[in-house]
Amino acid sequence: MSTWVDFYGTLASVAAGIAAIAFLTFQVRADVWREGTTLRRLLAVFTLAEFGTPLFTALIILMPSHPWRLAAGIVGLVGLVLVAVYWTAYVSARFTVAPQSDEEGGDQGTGLSSNDHWQAILTTIPLGGYGGFVWLAIAHPTYGPETQAWICLWFLLSRSVEAWWFLKAPTASRGTRDDELTQTQNPVSERP
């Protein structure tokens, strides 16, 4: 395990930096997730927690006894709980949100945008990573630290793409920023 200490030290530094940038970006673009549904707010928390996955894994592994199995178990179980909470909220929103017009190509019967549906589908991808962590904690293979390293790198890269997609998308209730600018620049006036 001592050969992995330098790697996990670097991983902790990089993950902390990326998580801080993601947190600041989520604050700057708060309009995307605060004004949306509860589902969008929960997805913002879920995305930030996924950025923290490599950070917490590395910090636990860097403890003096290098408990990589403990890191895998804790992070894996917390991640699986987060996925379950998000999916519970998605199913609840799918059946309880009031209908609205379909401006984004979403489901007119639920009030959720097509982006909300795609985000729900994409939240199944971390199940592989979190499930892998739990498997590593239980099975105790000799290649555990290396597998954890690959899963952590995958989380950093894939979550960066997910965060970009989440933040670029307009909310279902507001439309796009360009639509708002066009309406303020070209007000419709009625003439007699």
ROLOLO-576598 format. One record per residue (C-alpha): residue number from 1; x, y, z; chain. Coordinates in steps of 0.1 Angstrom, whole numbers. Layout:
<rs>
{n NUM xx X yy Y zz Z chain A}
...
</rs>
This chain:
<rs>
{n 1 xx 0 yy 0 zz 0 chain A}
{n 2 xx 29 yy 24 zz 6 chain A}
{n 3 xx 34 yy 27 zz -32 chain A}
{n 4 xx -1 yy 42 zz -34 chain A}
{n 5 xx 4 yy 69 zz -8 chain A}
{n 6 xx 18 yy 95 zz -33 chain A}
{n 7 xx -9 yy 88 zz -58 chain A}
{n 8 xx -37 yy 92 zz -32 chain A}
{n 9 xx -20 yy 123 zz -19 chain A}
{n 10 xx -21 yy 138 zz -53 chain A}
{n 11 xx -57 yy 125 zz -59 chain A}
{n 12 xx -68 yy 142 zz -27 chain A}
{n 13 xx -53 yy 175 zz -38 chain A}
{n 14 xx -68 yy 174 zz -73 chain A}
{n 15 xx -102 yy 162 zz -61 chain A}
{n 16 xx -103 yy 190 zz -35 chain A}
{n 17 xx -95 yy 216 zz -62 chain A}
{n 18 xx -121 yy 203 zz -86 chain A}
{n 19 xx -147 yy 200 zz -58 chain A}
{n 20 xx -141 yy 236 zz -48 chain A}
{n 21 xx -144 yy 248 zz -84 chain A}
{n 22 xx -176 yy 228 zz -88 chain A}
{n 23 xx -190 yy 242 zz -56 chain A}
{n 24 xx -182 yy 278 zz -67 chain A}
{n 25 xx -197 yy 271 zz -101 chain A}
{n 26 xx -228 yy 258 zz -86 chain A}
{n 27 xx -231 yy 290 zz -65 chain A}
{n 28 xx -226 yy 312 zz -96 chain A}
{n 29 xx -252 yy 293 zz -116 chain A}
{n 30 xx -275 yy 289 zz -86 chain A}
{n 31 xx -304 yy 300 zz -108 chain A}
{n 32 xx -303 yy 267 zz -126 chain A}
{n 33 xx -309 yy 245 zz -96 chain A}
{n 34 xx -324 yy 267 zz -69 chain A}
{n 35 xx -353 yy 279 zz -90 chain A}
{n 36 xx -361 yy 244 zz -103 chain A}
{n 37 xx -379 yy 215 zz -88 chain A}
{n 38 xx -368 yy 197 zz -56 chain A}
{n 39 xx -355 yy 171 zz -80 chain A}
{n 40 xx -330 yy 196 zz -95 chain A}
{n 41 xx -319 yy 208 zz -61 chain A}
{n 42 xx -313 yy 172 zz -50 chain A}
{n 43 xx -294 yy 165 zz -83 chain A}
{n 44 xx -271 yy 195 zz -75 chain A}
{n 45 xx -263 yy 180 zz -41 chain A}
{n 46 xx -259 yy 146 zz -56 chain A}
{n 47 xx -234 yy 159 zz -82 chain A}
{n 48 xx -214 yy 177 zz -56 chain A}
{n 49 xx -213 yy 146 zz -35 chain A}
{n 50 xx -200 yy 126 zz -64 chain A}
{n 51 xx -172 yy 151 zz -68 chain A}
{n 52 xx -164 yy 145 zz -31 chain A}
{n 53 xx -162 yy 107 zz -36 chain A}
{n 54 xx -125 yy 107 zz -48 chain A}
{n 55 xx -116 yy 132 zz -21 chain A}
{n 56 xx -131 yy 113 zz 8 chain A}
{n 57 xx -117 yy 80 zz -6 chain A}
{n 58 xx -82 yy 94 zz -7 chain A}
{n 59 xx -84 yy 110 zz 27 chain A}
{n 60 xx -95 yy 78 zz 44 chain A}
{n 61 xx -68 yy 58 zz 26 chain A}
{n 62 xx -42 yy 83 zz 37 chain A}
{n 63 xx -49 yy 76 zz 73 chain A}
{n 64 xx -18 yy 60 zz 90 chain A}
{n 65 xx -30 yy 24 zz 87 chain A}
{n 66 xx -42 yy 30 zz 50 chain A}
{n 67 xx -76 yy 14 zz 55 chain A}
{n 68 xx -85 yy 11 zz 18 chain A}
{n 69 xx -113 yy -14 zz 26 chain A}
{n 70 xx -129 yy 10 zz 51 chain A}
{n 71 xx -127 yy 38 zz 25 chain A}
{n 72 xx -144 yy 15 zz -1 chain A}
{n 73 xx -171 yy 4 zz 23 chain A}
{n 74 xx -180 yy 39 zz 36 chain A}
{n 75 xx -179 yy 57 zz 3 chain A}
{n 76 xx -197 yy 29 zz -15 chain A}
{n 77 xx -225 yy 26 zz 10 chain A}
{n 78 xx -230 yy 64 zz 12 chain A}
{n 79 xx -230 yy 66 zz -26 chain A}
{n 80 xx -256 yy 38 zz -29 chain A}
{n 81 xx -278 yy 56 zz -4 chain A}
{n 82 xx -275 yy 89 zz -24 chain A}
{n 83 xx -286 yy 71 zz -56 chain A}
{n 84 xx -315 yy 55 zz -38 chain A}
{n 85 xx -326 yy 89 zz -24 chain A}
{n 86 xx -324 yy 106 zz -58 chain A}
{n 87 xx -343 yy 78 zz -75 chain A}
{n 88 xx -370 yy 80 zz -48 chain A}
{n 89 xx -373 yy 117 zz -54 chain A}
{n 90 xx -374 yy 112 zz -92 chain A}
{n 91 xx -402 yy 86 zz -90 chain A}
{n 92 xx -421 yy 108 zz -66 chain A}
{n 93 xx -417 yy 139 zz -89 chain A}
{n 94 xx -426 yy 118 zz -119 chain A}
{n 95 xx -460 yy 110 zz -104 chain A}
{n 96 xx -468 yy 142 zz -84 chain A}
{n 97 xx -455 yy 172 zz -103 chain A}
{n 98 xx -483 yy 193 zz -119 chain A}
{n 99 xx -485 yy 192 zz -157 chain A}
{n 100 xx -470 yy 221 zz -176 chain A}
{n 101 xx -464 yy 231 zz -212 chain A}
{n 102 xx -437 yy 212 zz -231 chain A}
{n 103 xx -411 yy 238 zz -240 chain A}
{n 104 xx -381 yy 216 zz -238 chain A}
{n 105 xx -394 yy 184 zz -252 chain A}
{n 106 xx -402 yy 169 zz -218 chain A}
{n 107 xx -431 yy 149 zz -206 chain A}
{n 108 xx -462 yy 171 zz -206 chain A}
{n 109 xx -479 yy 148 zz -180 chain A}
{n 110 xx -453 yy 153 zz -153 chain A}
{n 111 xx -439 yy 188 zz -157 chain A}
{n 112 xx -403 yy 173 zz -158 chain A}
{n 113 xx -381 yy 183 zz -187 chain A}
{n 114 xx -364 yy 159 zz -210 chain A}
{n 115 xx -332 yy 169 zz -193 chain A}
{n 116 xx -346 yy 158 zz -159 chain A}
{n 117 xx -354 yy 124 zz -174 chain A}
{n 118 xx -319 yy 121 zz -189 chain A}
{n 119 xx -303 yy 131 zz -156 chain A}
{n 120 xx -323 yy 104 zz -139 chain A}
{n 121 xx -311 yy 78 zz -164 chain A}
{n 122 xx -275 yy 90 zz -160 chain A}
{n 123 xx -276 yy 86 zz -122 chain A}
{n 124 xx -277 yy 49 zz -128 chain A}
{n 125 xx -241 yy 51 zz -140 chain A}
{n 126 xx -226 yy 58 zz -106 chain A}
{n 127 xx -242 yy 26 zz -93 chain A}
{n 128 xx -213 yy 8 zz -110 chain A}
{n 129 xx -187 yy 29 zz -92 chain A}
{n 130 xx -204 yy 27 zz -58 chain A}
{n 131 xx -212 yy -10 zz -62 chain A}
{n 132 xx -176 yy -15 zz -71 chain A}
{n 133 xx -165 yy 1 zz -39 chain A}
{n 134 xx -188 yy -21 zz -18 chain A}
{n 135 xx -176 yy -52 zz -37 chain A}
{n 136 xx -139 yy -42 zz -30 chain A}
{n 137 xx -147 yy -38 zz 7 chain A}
{n 138 xx -163 yy -72 zz 9 chain A}
{n 139 xx -142 yy -93 zz -15 chain A}
{n 140 xx -108 yy -78 zz -4 chain A}
{n 141 xx -89 yy -85 zz -36 chain A}
{n 142 xx -52 yy -78 zz -38 chain A}
{n 143 xx -58 yy -52 zz -66 chain A}
{n 144 xx -82 yy -32 zz -44 chain A}
{n 145 xx -62 yy 1 zz -42 chain A}
{n 146 xx -56 yy 1 zz -79 chain A}
{n 147 xx -92 yy -5 zz -87 chain A}
{n 148 xx -102 yy 22 zz -63 chain A}
{n 149 xx -78 yy 46 zz -80 chain A}
{n 150 xx -94 yy 39 zz -114 chain A}
{n 151 xx -129 yy 43 zz -100 chain A}
{n 152 xx -119 yy 76 zz -84 chain A}
{n 153 xx -104 yy 89 zz -117 chain A}
{n 154 xx -136 yy 79 zz -135 chain A}
{n 155 xx -157 yy 98 zz -110 chain A}
{n 156 xx -137 yy 130 zz -115 chain A}
{n 157 xx -139 yy 128 zz -152 chain A}
{n 158 xx -175 yy 117 zz -156 chain A}
{n 159 xx -189 yy 140 zz -130 chain A}
{n 160 xx -172 yy 170 zz -147 chain A}
{n 161 xx -192 yy 162 zz -178 chain A}
{n 162 xx -224 yy 156 zz -158 chain A}
{n 163 xx -220 yy 189 zz -140 chain A}
{n 164 xx -214 yy 208 zz -172 chain A}
{n 165 xx -246 yy 192 zz -187 chain A}
{n 166 xx -266 yy 199 zz -156 chain A}
{n 167 xx -255 yy 236 zz -154 chain A}
{n 168 xx -259 yy 244 zz -191 chain A}
{n 169 xx -295 yy 232 zz -193 chain A}
{n 170 xx -323 yy 257 zz -187 chain A}
{n 171 xx -348 yy 248 zz -160 chain A}
{n 172 xx -382 yy 235 zz -170 chain A}
{n 173 xx -400 yy 265 zz -156 chain A}
{n 174 xx -379 yy 294 zz -168 chain A}
{n 175 xx -370 yy 287 zz -204 chain A}
{n 176 xx -337 yy 299 zz -217 chain A}
{n 177 xx -319 yy 331 zz -208 chain A}
{n 178 xx -319 yy 341 zz -245 chain A}
{n 179 xx -357 yy 340 zz -245 chain A}
{n 180 xx -358 yy 363 zz -215 chain A}
{n 181 xx -334 yy 388 zz -232 chain A}
{n 182 xx -354 yy 388 zz -264 chain A}
{n 183 xx -386 yy 395 zz -245 chain A}
{n 184 xx -370 yy 425 zz -227 chain A}
{n 185 xx -353 yy 439 zz -258 chain A}
{n 186 xx -384 yy 436 zz -281 chain A}
{n 187 xx -414 yy 442 zz -260 chain A}
{n 188 xx -447 yy 436 zz -277 chain A}
{n 189 xx -467 yy 468 zz -279 chain A}
{n 190 xx -503 yy 470 zz -289 chain A}
{n 191 xx -514 yy 498 zz -313 chain A}
{n 192 xx -550 yy 509 zz -316 chain A}
</rs>
